[in-house]
Every structure is written in structure tokens, then in C-alpha cells.
Amino acid sequence: MSTDKEFRDKIKSFSFHIKTPEQLPLGSGSRGRFISSEETGGLAILVPSFGALEKEEVDYVAEEAIAKEKERVKTAKPRLATMALRNVVNETKKAPAGKRKKLLEEITKEGMR
């Protein structure tokens, strides 16, 4: 009898946690994937799935998007404004510490004309 009572007490002390996955709108597949800009070298990429695609499908789409983004970044030409700003920064850094502000003002006045 005591063993039955001990067994019932042990059963009562157990706590059960039933975990059910969160219900996705379109199914039980992958949620999607986010690829940061550090990994692509360009823009960040979001591949949403909302449960419609499986993990392998999301990974395939993500890998193709990464390859396209890396190709885009590789073939992108620098813009004129970016190159001009880079030249201004380089010239300002070359100037002595006390003369940088004056040099920057001269460069921007010349550019305004």
C-alpha cells in the first residue's frame, strides 16, 4: 500500500509541459531567413516564408540571393559623389591637425562656386 501511495505522490509532483509549435499562417514549414549585410557584402536580405516553404527551399533561395547580391556589389561602380567625398576626406586627413578645419572650409567654398 505504501508503495502505491508513494507512486501516486511522485506522479502528482511531476509537471508536464506540452510544447506545441506556434501555428504558422500557411503551414508548418520554415519561418524564413535573414542574412545580414556583413555576410553579403552589400544589402541585407530577408527571405520570408511564413510556413509556406520548407527549410531546404528557404536555404536554396537565400543562397541564390546571396550570390546575386555579391555579384551586384562586385560589378557596382562607385558614384561620383562618393568618390568626391572620399577625396575630400583623404585631403583633410593629410593636413596637419591645426589646419584641417581651414582646409575643409576652403575645399567646400571652392565646391560651392
DRENVEX-70179 format. One record per residue (C-alpha): x, y, z. Coordinates in steps of 0.05 Angstrom, whole numbers, padded with zeros to 5 digits, always signed. Each point is the difference from the previous one (the first is absolute). Example, Ala and Ser with C-alpha at 12.3 -4.5 7.8 and 13.67 -1.06 7.14 Angstrom:
BEGIN
+00246-00090+00156
+00027+00069-00013
END
This chain:
BEGIN
+00000+00000+00000
+00055+00049+00018
+00033-00011-00068
-00065+00018-00035
-00007+00063+00041
+00073+00019-00013
-00010-00013-00074
-00062+00045-00002
+00037+00055+00037
+00057-00004-00050
-00049+00004-00058
-00034+00060+00031
+00066+00036+00008
+00018-00008-00073
-00014+00060-00043
-00014-00011-00073
+00015+00053-00052
-00032-00013-00067
+00035+00041-00052
-00037+00012-00064
+00034+00040-00055
-00029+00067-00014
-00051-00005-00056
+00025+00033-00063
-00050+00032-00048
+00013-00046-00059
+00027-00064+00029
+00054-00029+00044
+00062+00014-00044
+00056+00049+00013
-00011+00071+00026
+00050+00029-00049
+00071+00026+00004
+00035+00066+00011
+00070+00010-00029
+00038+00059+00028
+00038+00050-00043
+00066-00025+00028
-00012-00069-00031
-00020+00027-00068
+00048+00058-00005
-00057+00044-00023
-00072+00007+00020
-00033-00044+00052
-00048-00054-00027
-00065-00025+00030
-00031-00065-00027
-00070-00004+00031
-00036-00067-00001
-00056+00004+00051
-00002-00075+00000
-00012-00008-00075
+00071-00023-00015
+00041-00055+00032
+00068+00015+00030
+00037-00029-00061
-00039+00045-00047
+00013+00062+00042
+00075-00018+00003
+00001-00008-00076
-00034+00067-00013
+00046+00033+00051
+00064-00028-00032
-00023+00024-00069
-00016+00069+00028
+00069+00004+00034
+00034-00018-00065
-00039+00053-00039
+00015+00053+00053
+00074-00016+00000
+00001+00005-00076
-00037+00066+00003
+00049+00029+00050
+00059-00025-00040
-00023+00033-00065
-00027+00064+00032
+00038+00063-00021
+00014+00052+00054
-00044+00062-00005
+00029+00068-00016
-00022+00030+00066
+00031-00057+00039
+00066+00008-00036
+00000+00076+00012
-00015-00009+00074
+00055-00052+00006
+00050+00049-00032
-00021+00056+00048
+00009-00045+00060
+00068-00024-00024
+00025+00071-00012
-00026+00022+00068
+00036-00057+00034
+00065+00019-00034
-00002+00070+00028
+00033+00015+00067
-00046-00005+00061
-00008+00075+00010
-00013+00016-00073
-00054-00052-00017
-00060+00044+00013
+00027+00057-00042
+00017-00048-00057
-00070-00031+00003
-00032+00069-00003
+00043+00018-00061
-00019-00064-00036
-00074+00009+00014
+00001+00073-00022
+00033-00020-00066
-00052-00054-00010
-00057+00049+00011
+00022+00045-00057
END
